[in-house]
């Protein structure tokens, strides 16, 4: 079917200005390694690993083969009262990467589903402990936790919530940690910020010592424009959670699977949460999949609360642990291990951060932030917030570079197979586009 304005009209695109897009569509038609190709045959360097998904590069034949063979062997099986071998194999492989003690894995189909699953696990756990009064959830300003009802309520990005009115009640928001004093500072910075964690103490004092169920934190707030935590901040959050029996949830949908140089940011920052949500790079983006890893005590408490022979956790999805997604996940984790991609990301991160921070000499650049293989380049706003960011994304695409933008921040997150030459090219195209302002 030829792509025309009429043939595109039936598809309502997500997070898109549909009217503008359909007047001037920018389409991908194939991908390989570090590149996409558009519908005119143009080659486009992928500076954001798809959507932080394709950490091992695009169209890996090992993953395609594993998925194809699985679809010809066992295309679907319910996960309700049934199972298949690959789901247990993948759960073991994932738990081999998570911090010690987070050894039970619940599979879903996206990062958004992983967040809502974690919310329900937190509530179920406290009910099982006879503390059902813990009905409050805590998130942060500028947070992004997906687009399901629970995750949208947790969101601290105003535009993601204001269009939908009342969502989930009982959500409190800590202040964000983007500090003016840390502007143009690499990594965690050296100037304050740990005191912002004490907002959680204020909430405990506001609602009661046994009223908060869980705190949801992105170790690095990614989708809002790469906000790296201040030194000591995550440790302080962990300390307060321990004191008051609050579960700490790390949303590692973006950071998970090597983006910070370790399997998870929890290991990079030395802070172990009670629950980790993940998705994206779990299958290298080749199949939809998300997962939630929980502390063994959480799993066991929920199981022990149910009578023998009864269902313990009334939650799940038709496509939970889909056989093809499990095959993709196992093939992806094998690539990560065999090619030492987490180590490669760690070794490349210094060169990558140098290249991104070198852009600060451009007049339009307001800030550069980053950690590991993740960086945000923020431009000074134009006539309206976000206008320049959207315009910049289009200019970069036309120059042969794909990056994700949020508001006025270009979020750069190359695949771990990137070479130094790829990094140089990403930086050069960013510089060229930014220099036009």
N, C-alpha and C positions, 0 to 999 in steps of 0.2 A: 504494500500500500504506500503510495507516495505521501510524503509529509507536507501537508498544506495547512493553512489556518483552519480549514473546515475539518480535516481529519484529526487535528489536535484538540478540537473544542471539547470533546467528550471527557477528556482526562483533566481532572481537577488536581493540579500539582500542589504538593505540600510546601509550606514555608516559601511561597513564590508569589510575586506579582504576576498573576496569570495573564492579565491583559497585555502587559508589556512583553512578557515572554513569548506569547503567541503571535505578537506582531514581529518580533525579532528573535526567533528561537536559537539557542545555542545547544547543539546536540552532540552527544558522544555515540559512536557507533561500534567501536572496538577498543580493546586495551591490551597491553602487554608490558610486563616489567614496570618501568617507571613512567610509562606514557599511556595517554589516551589518543584516539584519533577522532576528529569531528566528521560530520557528514559531507564535508568538502574535501576530505583527504588530508586535512591539516593535522600535524603532530603536536600534541599538547603535553608538556611535562607536568606530572601530577605532584604538586607541592603539598598536598594535604592527605595523602594516602587514601584517596577517595573521600570518605567522610571519617577519617581516622580508622578506617577499617582494614585496608590492604597493606598491612605492615610488611608482608613478605613479597610485595609487588603483585601486579595484576596477572590474572589468567595463568596461575601456576598449574602445569599439566598434572602434577601429582594429586592436587586437590580435585581437579576435574575428573581424573580417572577414578579416584576413590568414590566420588559422588555418583558417577555413571554406573560403576559396578554395583554400588549399593542399590540404586534404583531398579536395576535388573534382577536383584536378588531378593530384597525386601523393601518395597517402596513405602509402606506405611504400617505402623502398628499402634494401637492405642497404648497410652502409658497409664491408663486407669486400670488397675488390677492385672496388668499385663506388662511385659518388658521385652527387651531385645538385648543381646550381648554388648553391642557397641555403646549403649548408654552407660553401662557400668564401667566399661573400659575408659570412656571419656571422663566420667566422674573421678576415677582414680588418677587419670593423667592431670586433670585440673587441680585436684587436691594435692598433687605432688609439687605444684607451683605456688599454692597459697601459703601464707604464714602457718607455722605449726599450730595445730588446734582447730583450724578452720577446715575440717575434713569431710563435711557433708555438703553435697552440691544438689541444688534444685534447678532443673532446666526449664527455660521459657524460650521466647522467640525474639526478644529485642531488649534493648536497655530500658525502655519505658516499662515493659512488663517486669523486668527484674526489680525495678524500684517499687512498683505496687506489690509485688510478691514480698519484698523485704518489709514493707509496711505491715502486711498481714501476718508475716512471721513474728514481727515484734509484738503486735497485739496478742496473737495466739500464745506467745511465750509468757507474757505477763498474766494473761488469764489463767494459764496453767499453773502459775505460781501464786494464784489467789490475789493478784494485784491488778485486777481489771479496771481499777480507777485510773490507771496510767493511760490517759486518752490524748495527751498532748504530744505533738511532734515538733521538733525544732529543725529548722533549715537555716539558710543564710541569704542575705541580700545578694543579688546577682547570681544566685545559684541556678543551675539547670539540671533537672532530674527527669527529663523525658516529658511525654505529652499525655499520658493517661491521667485520670482524674486525680489520683493521689500525687503523682509526680508533678502535675501542673500546680496543685495546691502548694507543694513544697517549693516551687520555683520562686526565685527572687528576681527574675527578669520580668519587669512589669508588663511588657507588651504580650508576653505569653499567658498572662492571667487575666488582664483587664477585659478581654473580649468575651469572657465566659461567665462573668458574675460570680456567684457563690459556688465554691467547689467543696473542699473538705474543711470542716471547721477544726478549730483547735491547733492551728499551725502558727508557730512563733518563729521570727526570723532574727538571727544574729546579724550584727553589722558585717559588711564585707571587709576584706583585708587588703584592698587596693589603697596603699598609703602614698600620698604625695612625696614623702621623704624617701621612698624607695623607687622613685621614678628613674628609669634608665639604669636599673640595678639588676645584675645577673643573679639568677637563683633566688635564694631565700632572703637576701639582703641582710643588713646588719643593724637596721634602725627600728627598734620597737615593734609593736604589733601584737605581742603575746598577750597584752592586757585585754585585747578585744575578745579573747576567749572567755573572759569573766562575765560577758553578757549572759552566758549560760547560768552562772550563779544567780544573776538578777532574775532570770526566768524561774529558777527553782524557788527563789524567795517570793516571786509573784504568784505562782500557781500552786506551790506546795512541794515538799520534798519527795513525795511519792506520786506525782501526777504526770511526769514526763516519761513517755515510753522509749523514745529513741531520738538521736541526733543524726541527721544526714549531712555528710560533708563530702564534697569533692576534694581529694587531697590537693589537686591543682584544679581550680575552677576553669574548665576548658572552653566551653561554648560561649561563655560571656566575654572571652577575650584573653585567656591565659593569665590567671591571677595565682601566683605562687604563694604558698603560706609563709608568713613570717616565722623566723627561727623560734622554736619553742611553743608555737601556737597549737599544733596538733597534740603535743605532749600534754599541754594544759587542758585541752578538751577531754583527752583520755582520762586524766586525773579526776576531773569533776564528774565525768560519767561513772567512774568506779566508785566515787564517794557516795553517789545518790542512786545507784542501781539502774542507771540509764544505759540502754544499748547504744553503741557507737557504730554507725553504718558508714563505710567508705563507698562512695559511688565511683567505681573505677572503670566505668564504661569507656572512657577515653584513655585513662592512664594505664589500664591493665594490659598485660602481655607486652612488656618491654619498653613502653614509651618513655619511662623515666630511667631506663638502664637496668632495672631489675624486673622480675616477673610482674610485680605490682608496686605501686607507689608506697604502699604500707611498708615494704621492705626498704625502699629507697630512703624513706623518712624515719624509719625505726619506730613506728607506732603501729600496733596491731589492733584493728577494730574487732568488733564482735560479728559483723556481717560485711561481706564484700559483694557488691553487685558488679556485673561485667557483661560485655557483649562485643560488638564491633570486631576487633581483631581475633576473637575466639575462633572464628572460621575463616579469617582473612577476608571477610566480606562476601565469601562465595555462597553462603547460605544464611538465611536469617536465623539467629540464635542468640540467646542470652542465658545467664546463669546467676545463681545466688549461692555463695559459699557461707556457711554458718559455723559458729563454734559448736563443738560437740555437745557441750552442756545445753545449748539451746535446742538442738535436735532431740536430745534424750529427754529433756523436760517435757517437750510437746508430746513425744511418744508415750511417756509414762503417764500422761494425764488421761489417756484414752483407755477404755476397757480392752482386754484381750480380744482380738478378732474385729475390733472396730477401726474405722478410718480415723487417723489421728489429725490430719490437716486437710480441711475441705477446700482445696485450692488446686488449680492446674489448668492446662490448656490442651485443646485437641492436638496441637502440634508440639507439645512438650517432648523434648528428646527425640525429635523426628529422626528416623534412621539416616536420611541423606545429610542432615545437619550434623549428626554425630560423626559420620564418615568424614565430612569436611573438617570438623574440629580436630579429629585425630590426625588427619593428614597435615593440618596446619601446625599443630604442636610438634609433630615430627620434623617438619621443616625448620621451625624455630630452634629445635635442639641440634639437628644435624648441621645446620649452617651457622650455629652459634649467633643467631641474630640479636639476642638480647645483649650479648657481649659486644657485638659489632655496633649496636646502637649506642652503647655506653662509650665506646672508643671514638665514635664519630661525633658525639654530642658537643664536644669542645669546639671542633672546627665549625659545626653548624651554628652554635651560639655566637661565635666570633663573626660569622658572615651576617647574621641577623643584626647584631648590635652595631656593626659597621654602618648600618643605614641611618643611624641617629644623626649623622651630619646633614641630612636633608631637611630643609626648612619646614616641610609639611609634616614631618614625623613628630608626634607628641610624646610617644613613649615606646620603648621596646621592653618586653618581658619574656622570660623563658627559663626552661629547665629541661634537661635531657634533650629529646628530639621533638620538643614542642616549644613554639615561640609565638608571641603576639606582637604585631607591628601596628601601633595605633596612630592614625593620622588625625590631624586637627580637623574639627568638624567644618562642614561647608554651610550651606544655607539652612539645612535642617539636620538634626542628628541622624546618622546612618546613610545620608545621601552620598557622601564621598566613598564610604565603604562599598556600597552597592555599585557605584560607578567604577571604583577601582577593580572590583572583581571582573566586570565586563572588559575593562581595558587589558587586564592581565590575560584573560581568555583569548582575546584577539591577538595578543602577542605570543601566545603559545604556552601559557602557564595557568594551571588550575590551582586556586587556593580557596578555602572557606573564609567567608567574612561574616562577622557579627557586628552590627552597628558600624562603627568606624575602625574596626580592628581586623586586619588580615591575620588569620590563624594558619601558621605554617607548621606542617608535621609530615615530613617526608617519610617514605618507606625506609625500612632499615637496610634494604639492599642498595640504597643510594650510594653513589660514589662522590668523591670530593668535587669532581667535575659537575655532577648533578647539582650539588649544593651551590657551587659557583654560578651555575646557570640560573638557578632559582633567585639567588641574590641579585644577579645582573638584571633580570627581567623586572624584579621588584623595583630596583633602583631606577630603571628606565621609565617605568610607569609613574613612580612617585615624583620623579624630576619634572614631570609635565605640569605639576600643580604650582 
